[in-house]
Amino acid sequence: MRPIIFSKMDFSHSSLFGYIEDLQELTIIERPVRRSLKTPEEIERLTVDEELSDIERAVYLLSSGQDIQGTSVVANLPVLMRQNPAETLRRVLPKIREVLHVAGVEMQLTAAVSFLTVLQEESVSIHTYSHSFLHIILQNLEHRDAGVSNAWLETLLAVIEALPKETVRHEILNPLVSKAQLSQTLQSRLVSCKIMGKVANKFEAHIIKREVLPLVKSLCQDVEYEVRTCMCQQLEHVARGIGTELTKTVVLPELVELARDEGSSVRLAAFETLVNLLDMFDADDRSQTVLPLVKSFCEKSFKADESILVSLSFHLGKLCNGLYGIFTPEQHLRFLEFYKKLSTLGLQQENGHNDNQLHLQTLEQEKKYISVRKNCAYNFPAMIVFVDPKNFHLELYSIFFCLCHDPEVPVRYTMAISFLEVAKLLNSGVYTIHKELVTLLQDESLEVLDALVGHLPEILELMTNGGENNGSESKLLSIPDLIPALTTAEQRAATSLKWRTHEKLLQKYACLPHIISSDQIYYRFLHRMLTIVLTNNVLPVQKAAARTLCVYLRYNRKQEQRHEVIQKLIEQLGQGKSYWNRLRFLDTCEFIMELFSKSFFCKYFFLPVLELTHDPVANVRMKLCCLLPKVKSTLKIPTDKHLLQQLELCIRKLLCQEKDKDVLTIVKRTVLELDRMEISVDAFQKRFYENDLLDQEKERQEHLLLEMEHLEKEKQKNEGRSTNLNDKIFEKKRRDSKTSSVLAKSINLSVSGSSSGTSAGKEEKKSKLVRSQSFSTQVLHPKYSNIDKCPNKNSATGYSSSVSGMGKSCMLSFSDDSFRPHSAGNSGNAAFPSSSSRNLFNSADQKNSGNKESQSRKMSM
């Protein structure tokens, strides 16, 4: 016996000592868990009489319960208001009001959310709400905890929108005058600023001018920069409320002064408010006031105040388009260059930084630069409008390339989101960004891929149809690397753990039949979808792949390929060894019924579905029983009467032989549903008119695909035969030309004199003309006569009787057997069954004998 070697286990003293330490740590961790268990006394205090009503229990818990119980009651307040609003307002709400004075942060936050929910659900009238809840909200606005105060403020701002004007004026606006004074706390003044912005949209302009604007001016001049910043952020709402004239005379001067404030946050708020109010300023204000401020902001952003770079980059697109009408060409170019500089910020040595400074950049600065480039990606569609899409390739393509290849994921993610907007703006010039689409599809980050896939059908449609010069001649020539990029993206999503991205991608790939050819889908995507259905372990991914597979099958243009896929679906899914695959077969049949006509389903899938009534797994039979009503709806009487009999036979067997109780219950319920169903007949009925019309359209499209496939096959055959015919004609002419040249040389040698040589050349030209005419009359005309004599043959192959109206080359191309090579004829007469072939060879022999006779006549001359 060989000695057992413990290669992975170490029983040394140090190792054992380490194991003991780990065990001791586990016991230390366990001790607090034991201590946290409730004692019998604590359990007794938490126990409530079960016979109490909801209102009585709530009052009891708020009065003598613990904090966690009181918080639970407050969270349950909306439910109590729905069940018994009168008793809740009379008994529960006063208790909540008492408890909130000494409540902790958790209960305060819960109460703010509950009060807002009661308002949104409209459990009571707004008058009752303002009488019962508004005073509690106002009392807790100035809570010492900033988070609690903000939560109550959000509730109050929502309440202001619903309250009547008089209530707002008496209960909120009048007390606001004292709350906004410098003698009040910082928190009180900040709350006053936000209430000002909300109230400004509630009243008329003259009331705002008289009662609100004085408070606004005083808060804009507050000694604390936080108050000035907050009030500056609310100036936009105030300006919308007072109108254009007062904005120009009152708000704009305040904004100009705040834009020169010593606090960077105040200047930033002033800049953002100016950009948001551009539509309210006239051309003079924009050119004389706003534009100089914006220029100074841009200059300072790189030199002295980089804190505004992020905000400036975010609002740059809106700013450039808002000031577009007043820009001179020089200013237009300057702002474009500024945008280009921001788009590559942090990627190269610029902005006055040397090598040492670049190496010493802090993490915060790197994050700031990433945010700037991300904002530039966000504003890229606006900048296309700014420079005009016609100038995209010259002015912005290099920046577009850099942003799509940015080393940071958030930048590329933003470009992927805005890719559709860029493609729409470029319109017919969309071909210039094909390579970037392929790059983003092959991006290493699944976040980027997920963002791009969201609008992939629209993007691909614009890519293939946007360029008017391409037309519909070749779908793939416009994007040569599209198919490898799509397959790479799917494989990357499949190997990741983000199954939702994979599911989304498979759903969007259903658009490919409108983008690429049927053969490309068959060889590159269809079998991949079938593999995913068979092997993937995530149910939503399998269903997405199954539906996309059915879409591909729906638009496949070759009957042979369709039959192959249908056979694989039945054999590998419907008759698969795994019950999981058989369940997926039923899912696939649902998609088939959705996408295909009723006759298609009945022809290929009806009987394979019924075979699953004998499945050994109860889950499969259960799912089949749930699907039977849909299966029955595909039948048409009297055409599918035999299938209806098969269905009824299977249901009888299930009722008689089923042993599983759950399956039998579903079978009985399904039988009742099937009995109530009415089967549609072949003729149109009013009740099923829309469904029948839709089904007829599906059936028409399926027949059209078959006809197109038949025509394509015949066209390919005829093209090959016409090519063989042309080769034969060319070879015959070549031999004739050689013979005539030899004869001409012999005649020139035997006959002397220039006149005789000239007459011989003329005779040779005449003989060539006669030969070419004789060839056309002896070969083409018999062929026409054969086609006219065999109309049944043409109709059998799917061609109409209008063939004779086509050109001569088309007439020749419709030949089936007459232009086969002679080697095929050696195997027997079966190779030439038609009389046209015999006529052709006879005409060819006559032609050859005619040529020989003409040559002999020449020799005798």
C-alpha positions in Angstrom: 0.0 0.0 0.0 1.1 3.5 -0.8 1.4 6.0 2.1 -1.3 8.6 2.2 0.2 12.0 1.8 -1.8 15.0 3.1 -0.6 17.6 0.7 -3.1 20.3 1.5 -3.3 19.9 5.3 -0.7 21.3 7.7 -0.7 20.0 11.3 2.2 22.0 12.5 2.1 23.8 15.8 1.7 27.3 14.3 -1.0 26.1 12.0 -3.0 24.5 14.8 -2.5 27.6 16.9 -4.0 29.7 14.1 -7.0 27.4 13.9 -7.6 27.8 17.6 -7.5 31.5 17.3 -10.1 31.5 14.6 -12.4 29.4 16.7 -11.9 31.8 19.6 -12.8 34.7 17.3 -16.0 32.9 16.4 -17.0 32.4 20.0 -16.3 36.1 20.7 -18.6 37.1 17.8 -21.3 34.8 19.1 -21.5 36.3 22.6 -23.3 39.6 21.6 -25.9 37.6 19.7 -26.8 35.7 22.9 -26.9 39.0 24.8 -29.2 40.6 22.3 -32.0 38.0 22.8 -35.0 39.4 24.7 -35.6 38.4 28.3 -39.0 37.2 29.4 -39.7 40.6 31.0 -38.9 42.4 27.8 -41.1 40.0 25.8 -43.9 40.7 28.3 -43.6 44.4 27.8 -43.7 44.0 24.0 -46.8 41.8 24.1 -50.1 43.4 23.2 -53.6 42.1 23.7 -54.8 40.5 20.4 -58.4 41.5 21.0 -57.6 45.3 20.7 -58.7 47.0 17.5 -56.2 48.7 15.2 -57.0 52.2 16.6 -56.8 51.0 20.2 -53.6 49.1 19.6 -52.0 52.2 17.9 -53.0 54.5 20.8 -51.7 51.9 23.3 -48.3 51.5 21.6 -47.9 55.3 21.2 -48.7 55.8 24.9 -46.8 53.0 26.6 -44.9 51.1 24.0 -41.2 51.3 23.0 -39.8 53.5 20.3 -39.7 50.8 17.7 -43.4 50.1 18.3 -44.2 53.8 18.0 -42.3 54.0 14.8 -44.3 51.1 13.4 -47.6 52.9 14.3 -46.4 56.0 12.5 -45.4 54.0 9.4 -48.8 52.4 9.4 -50.6 55.8 9.6 -51.7 55.8 5.8 -53.3 52.4 6.3 -55.2 53.6 9.3 -56.3 56.7 7.4 -57.7 54.5 4.6 -59.6 52.2 7.0 -61.0 54.7 9.6 -60.0 58.3 8.9 -62.3 59.9 11.5 -61.1 57.8 14.4 -57.5 58.1 13.3 -57.7 61.9 13.2 -59.5 62.0 16.5 -57.4 59.6 18.6 -54.2 58.6 16.8 -52.9 61.8 15.3 -52.9 63.8 18.6 -50.8 61.0 20.1 -48.4 61.2 17.2 -48.1 64.9 17.6 -47.2 64.5 21.3 -44.7 61.8 20.6 -42.9 63.7 17.9 -41.7 66.3 20.4 -39.4 63.8 22.0 -39.1 61.3 19.1 -35.8 60.2 17.7 -34.5 60.7 14.1 -36.0 57.4 12.8 -39.5 58.2 13.9 -39.3 61.8 12.6 -38.2 60.6 9.1 -40.9 58.0 9.1 -43.6 60.6 10.1 -42.5 62.9 7.3 -42.9 60.1 4.7 -46.2 59.0 6.2 -47.7 62.5 6.1 -46.7 62.9 2.5 -48.2 59.5 1.6 -51.5 60.5 3.2 -51.5 63.7 1.1 -50.7 61.8 -2.1 -53.4 59.1 -1.5 -56.0 61.8 -0.8 -57.4 59.9 2.2 -59.0 63.2 3.4 -59.9 66.5 1.9 -57.2 69.2 1.5 -59.1 71.4 4.0 -59.0 68.6 6.6 -55.4 67.9 5.8 -54.3 71.5 6.2 -56.2 71.7 9.5 -54.8 68.5 11.0 -51.4 67.9 9.5 -50.0 71.3 8.4 -49.3 72.6 11.9 -47.3 69.4 12.8 -45.2 69.8 9.6 -44.5 73.5 10.3 -43.5 72.7 13.9 -40.9 70.2 12.9 -39.4 72.2 10.1 -36.6 73.6 12.3 -35.5 70.4 13.8 -31.9 70.4 15.0 -31.0 67.5 12.8 -30.5 68.7 9.2 -31.7 65.4 7.6 -35.0 65.5 9.6 -35.5 69.2 8.7 -34.9 68.5 5.0 -37.4 65.6 5.1 -40.1 67.8 6.6 -39.3 70.6 4.1 -39.8 68.2 1.2 -43.2 67.3 2.6 -44.1 70.9 3.1 -43.1 71.8 -0.5 -45.3 69.1 -1.8 -48.2 70.3 0.4 -47.9 73.9 -0.9 -48.7 72.7 -4.4 -52.0 71.2 -3.2 -53.0 73.9 -0.7 -55.3 76.8 -1.7 -53.8 80.2 -2.1 -55.4 81.7 1.0 -54.1 79.0 3.2 -50.6 79.3 1.8 -50.7 83.1 2.3 -51.9 83.0 5.9 -50.2 79.8 7.2 -46.9 80.0 5.3 -46.1 83.3 3.6 -47.0 85.6 6.5 -44.8 83.8 9.1 -42.0 83.6 6.5 -41.3 87.3 6.9 -40.0 86.8 10.4 -38.3 83.5 9.6 -36.2 85.1 6.9 -34.6 87.8 9.1 -30.9 87.9 10.0 -31.8 87.3 13.6 -33.1 83.8 12.8 -30.9 80.7 12.6 -29.1 79.7 9.5 -31.3 76.6 9.1 -34.4 78.8 9.3 -33.1 81.2 6.6 -32.2 78.3 4.3 -35.7 76.9 4.7 -37.1 80.3 3.9 -35.2 80.5 0.7 -36.6 77.2 -0.6 -40.1 78.1 0.4 -39.7 81.4 -1.6 -39.0 79.5 -4.7 -42.1 77.3 -4.3 -44.4 80.1 -3.3 -43.3 82.3 -6.3 -45.3 80.0 -8.7 -48.4 80.1 -6.5 -49.3 83.8 -6.7 -49.8 86.5 -9.2 -46.9 88.8 -10.2 -48.1 91.9 -8.3 -48.3 89.9 -5.0 -44.9 88.4 -5.5 -43.5 91.9 -6.2 -45.0 93.3 -3.1 -44.5 90.5 -0.6 -41.8 88.2 -1.9 -39.3 90.2 -3.8 -38.2 92.3 -0.7 -37.4 89.1 1.1 -35.6 87.7 -1.9 -33.3 90.8 -2.1 -32.5 90.6 1.6 -31.6 86.9 1.4 -29.4 87.5 -1.7 -27.4 89.9 0.5 -27.2 87.6 3.5 -23.9 87.4 5.4 -23.7 83.6 5.1 -22.6 82.3 1.7 -24.9 79.2 2.1 -27.9 81.4 2.2 -26.8 83.4 -0.8 -26.2 80.2 -2.7 -29.6 78.8 -1.8 -31.4 81.9 -2.7 -29.5 82.2 -6.0 -30.7 78.7 -6.9 -34.3 79.7 -6.3 -34.1 82.9 -8.4 -35.1 80.9 -11.5 -38.4 80.0 -9.9 -38.9 83.6 -8.8 -38.2 84.9 -12.3 -40.7 82.5 -13.9 -43.3 83.7 -11.5 -42.8 87.5 -11.9 -42.4 87.6 -15.8 -39.9 89.0 -18.2 -40.0 92.7 -17.3 -39.4 92.3 -13.6 -36.8 89.7 -14.3 -34.9 92.2 -16.4 -35.1 95.0 -13.8 -34.9 93.0 -10.5 -33.5 89.5 -11.0 -30.8 90.1 -13.6 -28.9 92.8 -11.5 -28.9 90.5 -8.5 -27.5 87.6 -10.7 -24.8 89.9 -12.0 -23.8 90.9 -8.5 -23.9 87.3 -7.3 -21.8 86.2 -10.3 -19.0 88.3 -8.9 -19.4 87.0 -5.3 -16.4 86.0 -3.3 -17.8 82.6 -2.7 -17.2 80.0 -5.4 -20.4 78.2 -4.7 -22.4 81.5 -5.0 -20.7 82.2 -8.4 -21.5 78.7 -9.6 -25.1 79.0 -8.6 -25.4 82.4 -10.4 -23.8 80.9 -13.6 -26.3 78.0 -13.6 -29.2 80.3 -13.0 -28.1 82.6 -15.9 -27.9 79.7 -18.3 -31.4 78.4 -17.3 -32.9 81.8 -17.7 -31.4 82.5 -21.2 -34.8 82.2 -22.9 -36.2 85.1 -20.7 -33.5 87.6 -21.7 -33.7 89.6 -25.0 -30.8 89.9 -27.5 -29.4 93.1 -25.8 -29.3 91.5 -22.4 -27.6 88.4 -23.8 -24.9 90.3 -25.8 -24.2 93.1 -23.2 -24.7 91.3 -19.9 -24.7 87.6 -20.2 -22.0 87.0 -22.8 -19.3 89.0 -21.0 -20.1 87.1 -17.8 -19.9 83.7 -19.6 -16.6 84.7 -21.2 -15.1 85.6 -17.8 -16.3 82.3 -16.4 -14.6 80.4 -19.2 -11.3 82.3 -18.8 -11.2 81.9 -15.0 -12.1 78.2 -15.2 -8.6 77.2 -16.3 -6.6 79.9 -14.7 -7.9 80.6 -11.3 -11.1 78.8 -10.5 -11.3 75.1 -11.6 -14.2 74.5 -9.3 -16.7 75.6 -11.9 -15.3 73.4 -14.7 -17.7 70.6 -14.0 -20.8 72.8 -14.1 -19.5 74.8 -17.0 -18.9 71.6 -19.1 -22.4 70.4 -18.1 -24.2 73.6 -19.3 -21.9 74.3 -22.3 -24.2 72.8 -24.9 -27.3 74.7 -23.6 -25.2 77.9 -23.3 -23.7 77.7 -26.9 -27.1 77.1 -28.5 -28.8 79.8 -26.3 -26.2 82.4 -27.4 -25.9 81.2 -30.9 -27.6 84.2 -32.5 -25.3 86.8 -31.0 -22.0 85.0 -31.6 -19.5 86.5 -34.1 -17.6 84.0 -36.2 -14.6 84.5 -33.9 -16.6 83.9 -30.8 -18.2 80.9 -32.4 -14.8 79.4 -33.1 -13.5 80.3 -29.6 -16.3 78.5 -27.8 -15.9 75.5 -30.1 -12.2 75.3 -29.3 -13.1 75.6 -25.6 -15.4 72.6 -25.9 -12.6 70.6 -27.6 -10.2 71.5 -24.8 -12.7 70.3 -22.2 -13.3 67.1 -24.1 -9.6 66.0 -23.8 -9.0 67.5 -20.3 -6.8 65.3 -18.3 -5.7 63.1 -21.2 -2.7 65.2 -22.3 -0.4 67.8 -20.9 -2.1 71.1 -21.2 -3.7 73.9 -19.3 -0.3 75.2 -18.0 0.6 72.1 -16.1 4.1 70.7 -16.2 5.2 67.1 -15.8 5.7 67.3 -12.0 2.2 68.7 -11.5 0.7 66.0 -13.7 2.3 63.3 -11.6 1.1 65.0 -8.4 -2.5 65.3 -9.5 -4.8 64.3 -6.7 -7.5 61.7 -7.0 -10.2 64.4 -6.6 -8.8 66.3 -9.6 -8.8 63.1 -11.7 -12.4 62.5 -10.8 -13.2 66.1 -11.7 -11.6 65.7 -15.1 -13.5 62.5 -15.7 -16.7 64.3 -14.8 -15.8 67.1 -17.3 -15.3 64.7 -20.2 -18.4 62.9 -19.2 -20.4 66.2 -19.4 -18.8 66.9 -22.8 -20.0 63.5 -24.0 -23.5 64.4 -22.7 -23.4 67.7 -24.6 -22.1 66.2 -27.9 -25.5 66.2 -29.7 -26.0 69.9 -28.7 -22.5 70.7 -30.1 -23.4 69.0 -33.4 -26.4 71.4 -33.7 -24.0 74.3 -32.8 -21.6 73.6 -35.6 -24.2 72.3 -38.1 -24.3 68.5 -39.0 -22.8 69.3 -42.4 -19.5 70.4 -40.6 -19.4 67.4 -38.3 -16.6 65.5 -40.0 -14.4 68.6 -40.3 -15.1 70.1 -36.8 -16.2 67.4 -34.4 -15.3 63.9 -35.7 -11.9 63.9 -33.9 -13.6 64.7 -30.6 -16.2 62.1 -31.2 -13.4 59.5 -31.8 -11.6 60.5 -28.6 -14.8 60.3 -26.5 -15.7 56.9 -27.9 -12.2 55.7 -27.1 -11.9 57.4 -23.7 -10.1 55.3 -21.1 -12.8 55.9 -18.5 -16.0 53.9 -18.6 -18.4 56.7 -17.6 -17.4 58.7 -20.6 -17.9 55.9 -23.1 -21.1 55.0 -21.3 -22.5 58.5 -21.9 -21.4 58.3 -25.6 -23.2 55.0 -25.9 -26.4 56.6 -24.5 -26.3 59.6 -26.8 -25.2 57.6 -29.9 -28.8 57.4 -31.3 -29.2 61.2 -31.0 -25.9 61.7 -32.8 -27.0 59.3 -35.6 -30.4 61.1 -36.0 -28.7 64.5 -36.3 -26.2 63.3 -38.9 -29.0 61.8 -41.0 -27.4 61.0 -44.4 -23.9 61.6 -43.0 -24.3 58.8 -40.5 -21.9 56.6 -42.4 -19.0 58.6 -40.9 -19.6 57.0 -37.4 -19.8 53.3 -38.5 -16.4 52.5 -37.0 -17.3 54.0 -33.6 -20.5 51.9 -33.5 -18.4 48.8 -34.0 -15.9 50.0 -31.3 -18.6 50.5 -28.7 -20.2 47.1 -29.5 -16.8 45.5 -28.8 -16.2 47.6 -25.7 -14.8 45.7 -22.8 -17.3 47.2 -20.3 -20.7 45.6 -20.2 -22.2 48.9 -18.9 -21.2 50.5 -22.2 -22.7 47.6 -24.2 -25.9 47.7 -22.1 -26.3 51.5 -22.8 -25.8 51.0 -26.5 -28.0 48.0 -26.9 -31.0 49.9 -25.5 -31.4 51.8 -28.8 -29.6 49.3 -31.1 -32.5 48.6 -33.5 -33.0 52.3 -34.2 -29.3 52.9 -34.6 -28.8 50.0 -37.0 -31.8 51.1 -39.0 -30.4 54.6 -39.4 -27.0 53.1 -40.2 -28.3 50.9 -43.0 -31.0 53.3 -44.4 -29.7 56.7 -43.4 -27.2 56.9 -46.2 -29.4 57.7 -49.2 -26.6 56.9 -51.6 -26.4 53.2 -50.5 -30.0 52.3 -51.2 -31.1 48.7 -50.7 -28.5 47.1 -52.9 -26.3 45.7 -50.1 -27.2 45.9 -46.5 -23.8 44.8 -45.3 -21.6 47.0 -47.4 -22.4 50.0 -45.3 -21.1 48.4 -42.0 -18.6 45.7 -43.0 -17.5 44.8 -39.5 -21.0 44.8 -38.0 -21.6 41.0 -37.8 -18.3 40.2 -36.0 -19.0 43.0 -33.6 -22.5 41.7 -32.9 -21.3 38.2 -32.3 -18.5 39.4 -30.0 -20.9 41.5 -28.0 -23.3 38.5 -27.5 -20.4 36.2 -26.5 -19.1 38.7 -24.0 -22.6 39.1 -22.5 -23.1 35.4 -22.4 -19.8 34.7 -20.4 -20.6 37.4 -17.9 -22.7 37.2 -14.8 -25.0 40.0 -15.9 -27.8 38.0 -17.4 -30.1 41.0 -17.7 -27.8 42.5 -20.2 -27.6 39.3 -22.1 -31.4 39.0 -22.1 -31.8 42.6 -23.3 -29.2 42.1 -26.1 -31.0 38.9 -27.3 -34.3 40.8 -27.4 -32.8 43.6 -29.4 -31.2 41.2 -31.9 -34.6 40.4 -33.2 -34.3 43.5 -35.4 -31.5 41.9 -37.5 -33.8 40.5 -40.3 -34.4 44.1 -41.3 -30.7 44.9 -41.2 -28.7 42.0 -42.7 -29.4 39.2 -45.1 -31.3 36.0 -44.3 -28.2 33.8 -45.0 -26.0 35.8 -42.7 -28.6 35.5 -39.9 -28.9 31.7 -40.6 -25.2 31.0 -40.5 -24.1 33.5 -37.8 -27.0 34.0 -35.4 -29.8 31.5 -35.8 -27.9 28.4 -34.6 -26.4 30.5 -31.8 -29.9 31.2 -30.5 -30.8 27.6 -30.6 -27.7 26.7 -28.6 -28.6 29.3 -26.0 -32.1 27.8 -25.7 -30.6 24.4 -25.2 -27.6 25.1 -22.9 -28.2 28.4 -21.0 -29.3 28.1 -17.4 -31.2 31.4 -17.0 -34.9 31.2 -17.9 -35.4 34.8 -19.1 -32.3 34.5 -21.3 -33.7 31.2 -22.8 -37.0 32.8 -23.5 -35.5 35.8 -25.1 -33.3 33.6 -27.3 -36.4 31.4 -28.2 -38.4 34.4 -29.3 -35.6 35.9 -31.3 -35.1 32.5 -32.9 -38.7 32.5 -33.9 -38.3 35.9 -35.5 -35.4 34.7 -37.5 -37.4 31.7 -38.6 -40.3 34.0 -39.5 -38.1 36.0 -41.9 -35.9 33.2 -43.3 -36.2 33.1 -47.1 -35.2 29.5 -47.7 -37.6 26.7 -47.2 -34.9 24.1 -46.8 -33.3 26.1 -43.9 -36.8 26.6 -42.3 -37.5 22.9 -42.4 -34.1 22.2 -40.8 -34.7 24.6 -37.9 -38.2 23.3 -37.4 -36.9 19.7 -37.3 -34.2 20.7 -34.7 -36.8 22.4 -32.5 -39.0 19.3 -32.5 -36.2 16.8 -32.0 -33.9 18.6 -29.6 -36.5 20.6 -27.6 -39.9 18.8 -28.0 -38.4 15.3 -27.9 -35.3 16.2 -25.8 -34.1 14.1 -22.9 -34.3 16.9 -20.4 -37.7 18.0 -19.2 -36.3 21.6 -19.1 -35.9 21.5 -22.8 -39.4 20.2 -23.3 -40.7 23.1 -21.2 -38.8 25.5 -23.4 -40.3 23.8 -26.5 -43.8 24.9 -25.1 -42.5 28.4 -24.6 -41.2 28.4 -28.2 -44.6 27.2 -29.5 -46.2 30.2 -27.7 -43.9 32.5 -29.7 -44.7 30.6 -32.9 -48.4 31.1 -32.4 -47.7 34.8 -31.8 -45.5 35.4 -34.8 -46.8 32.9 -37.4 -50.1 32.1 -39.0 -52.5 29.5 -37.6 -52.0 27.2 -40.6 -48.2 27.3 -40.1 -48.5 26.2 -36.5 -51.0 23.5 -37.3 -48.8 22.2 -40.1 -45.6 21.8 -38.1 -46.2 22.1 -34.4 -49.7 21.0 -33.5 -49.1 17.3 -33.3 -45.6 17.5 -31.6 -47.3 19.6 -28.9 -50.0 17.1 -28.3 -47.4 14.3 -28.0 -46.3 16.0 -24.7 -49.6 14.9 -23.1 -47.8 11.6 -22.5 -44.7 13.2 -21.0 -43.4 11.4 -17.8 -42.8 14.7 -16.0 -45.9 16.3 -14.3 -44.6 19.9 -14.8 -44.5 19.4 -18.6 -48.0 18.1 -18.7 -49.2 20.9 -16.4 -47.7 23.6 -18.7 -49.1 21.9 -21.7 -52.6 21.9 -20.2 -52.3 25.7 -19.6 -51.3 26.1 -23.2 -54.1 24.0 -24.7 -56.7 26.9 -25.1 -54.2 28.8 -27.2 -53.5 25.7 -29.2 -57.2 25.2 -29.9 -57.5 28.8 -31.0 -55.3 28.0 -34.0 -57.8 25.5 -35.5 -60.1 26.3 -38.3 -63.2 24.3 -39.1 -63.7 22.3 -41.3 -60.0 22.4 -42.6 -58.5 21.3 -39.2 -61.3 18.9 -38.2 -58.9 16.0 -37.9 -56.6 18.0 -35.6 -59.6 18.9 -33.4 -60.4 15.2 -33.0 -56.8 14.6 -32.0 -57.0 17.3 -29.4 -60.2 15.9 -27.9 -58.7 12.5 -27.8 -55.7 13.7 -25.9 -57.9 15.6 -23.4 -59.9 12.4 -22.8 -56.8 10.4 -22.1 -55.6 13.0 -19.7 -58.9 12.9 -17.8 -58.9 9.1 -17.7 -55.2 8.3 -17.1 -53.8 11.3 -15.2 -52.7 10.4 -11.7 -51.1 13.6 -10.5 -53.6 15.6 -8.5 -52.2 19.1 -9.5 -52.2 18.2 -13.2 -55.7 16.7 -12.9 -57.0 19.9 -11.4 -55.6 22.0 -14.2 -56.9 19.5 -16.8 -60.5 19.9 -15.4 -60.2 23.7 -15.4 -58.8 23.6 -18.9 -61.6 21.4 -20.1 -64.2 23.9 -18.9 -62.3 26.7 -20.7 -62.1 24.7 -23.9 -65.8 24.0 -23.8 -66.5 27.7 -23.6 -64.2 28.5 -26.6 -65.6 29.0 -30.1 -63.6 27.8 -33.0 -63.2 30.1 -36.0 -64.3 28.8 -39.4 -62.5 29.3 -42.7 -64.9 32.2 -43.6 -64.6 35.5 -41.9 -66.8 36.1 -38.8 -67.6 39.3 -37.1 -66.5 38.1 -33.7 -63.1 37.1 -35.0 -62.8 39.6 -37.8 -59.7 41.4 -36.5 -57.8 38.2 -35.5 -58.7 36.6 -38.8 -57.6 39.6 -40.7 -54.3 39.6 -38.9 -53.8 35.9 -39.4 -54.6 36.3 -43.1 -51.9 38.9 -43.4 -49.4 36.6 -41.7 -50.3 33.8 -44.1 -50.0 36.0 -47.1 -46.5 37.1 -46.0 -45.5 33.4 -45.5 -46.7 32.6 -49.0 -44.9 35.6 -50.4 -41.7 34.3 -48.8 -42.2 31.0 -50.6 -42.8 32.6 -53.9 -39.8 34.9 -53.5 -37.6 31.9 -52.7 -39.0 30.0 -55.8 -38.3 33.0 -58.0 -34.8 33.4 -56.7 -34.0 29.7 -57.3 -35.3 29.9 -60.9 -33.4 33.1 -61.4 -30.2 31.5 -60.3 -30.8 28.4 -62.5 -31.6 30.5 -65.5 -28.7 32.8 -65.0 -26.4 29.7 -65.0 -28.0 28.4 -68.2 -28.0 31.7 -69.9 -24.3 31.9 -69.1 -23.7 28.5 -70.7 -25.6 29.6 -73.8 -23.6 32.7 -74.1 -20.4 30.7 -73.8 -21.6 28.4 -76.6 -22.5 31.3 -78.9 -19.1 32.9 -78.2 -17.3 29.6 -78.9 -19.2 29.2 -82.2 -18.5 32.7 -83.4 -14.8 32.2 -82.5 -14.6 29.0 -84.6 -16.4 30.7 -87.5 -14.1 33.7 -87.4 -11.1 31.4 -87.5 -12.5 29.5 -90.5 -13.3 32.7 -92.4 -9.9 34.2 -91.7 -8.2 31.0 -93.0 -10.4 31.2 -96.1 -9.6 34.8 -96.7 -5.9 34.2 -96.5 -6.1 31.3 -99.1 -8.1 33.5 -101.4 -5.7 36.4 -101.1 -2.8 34.0 -102.0 -4.5 32.4 -105.0 -6.1 35.5 -106.6 -3.8 38.3 -107.8 -4.5 41.9 -108.2 -5.9 44.5 -105.9 -9.4 44.6 -107.3 -9.8 40.8 -106.8 -8.5 41.1 -103.2 -11.0 43.9 -102.4 -13.9 42.0 -103.8 -12.9 38.9 -101.8 -12.8 41.0 -98.5 -16.3 42.4 -99.3 -17.5 38.9 -100.0 -16.1 37.7 -96.6 -17.9 40.5 -94.7 -21.1 39.6 -96.4 -20.7 35.9 -95.6 -20.1 36.8 -91.9 -23.2 38.9 -91.8 -25.2 36.0 -93.4 -23.9 33.6 -90.8 -24.7 35.8 -87.9 -28.3 36.3 -89.2 -28.7 32.7 -89.9 -27.6 31.9 -86.3 -30.1 34.3 -84.8 -33.0 33.0 -87.0 -32.2 29.3 -86.5 -31.5 29.4 -82.8 -33.7 32.1 -81.2 -36.9 31.7 -83.1 -37.3 27.9 -82.5 -36.7 28.6 -78.8 -39.5 31.2 -78.7 -41.8 28.8 -80.4 -41.0 26.1 -77.8 -41.8 28.4 -74.9 -45.0 29.4 -76.5 -46.0 25.8 -77.1 -45.4 24.8 -73.4 -47.4 27.1 -71.2 -48.1 24.3 -68.7 -44.5 23.7 -68.1 -44.1 27.4 -67.2 -47.1 27.4 -64.9 -45.8 24.3 -63.2 -42.5 26.0 -62.3 -44.3 29.0 -60.8 -44.0 31.5 -63.7 -46.9 33.4 -65.2 -47.9 33.5 -68.8 -46.4 36.9 -69.1 -43.0 35.5 -69.9 -43.3 36.3 -73.5 -43.4 40.0 -72.7 -39.9 39.9 -71.3 -36.7 40.6 -73.2 -34.8 38.2 -75.4 -32.2 37.4 -72.7 -34.9 36.6 -70.2 -36.6 34.4 -72.7 -33.4 32.4 -73.1 -32.9 32.2 -69.4 -36.1 30.4 -68.8 -34.8 27.3 -70.7 -34.6 24.2 -68.5 -33.1 21.3 -70.5 -32.2 22.6 -74.0 -28.8 24.1 -73.2 -27.2 21.3 -71.3 -23.7 20.1 -72.3 -23.4 17.1 -74.7 -21.8 15.0 -72.0 -25.1 15.0 -70.1 -26.9 13.7 -73.2 -24.7 10.6 -73.4 -26.4 9.0 -70.3 -29.6 8.6 -72.2 -32.6 10.2 -73.8 -34.0 11.2 -70.4 -31.7 14.1 -70.3 -33.5 15.7 -73.2 -37.2 15.0 -72.8 -38.6 18.0 -74.5 -38.9 18.5 -78.2 -37.3 21.9 -77.9 -33.9 20.3 -77.4 -34.3 18.2 -80.5 -35.3 21.2 -82.6 -32.4 23.1 -81.3 -29.8 20.5 -82.3 -31.5 20.1 -85.7 -31.3 23.8 -86.2 -27.7 23.8 -85.1 -26.9 20.9 -87.5 -28.6 22.8 -90.3 -26.6 25.9 -89.5 -23.3 23.9 -89.5 -24.2 22.3 -92.9 -25.1 25.7 -94.3 -21.8 27.1 -93.2 -19.9 24.2 -94.9 -21.8 24.7 -98.1 -21.0 28.5 -98.1 -17.3 27.7 -97.5 -17.3 25.2 -100.4 -18.8 27.8 -102.7 -16.1 30.2 -101.7 -13.4 27.7 -102.5 -14.9 27.0 -105.9 -14.8 30.7 -106.6 
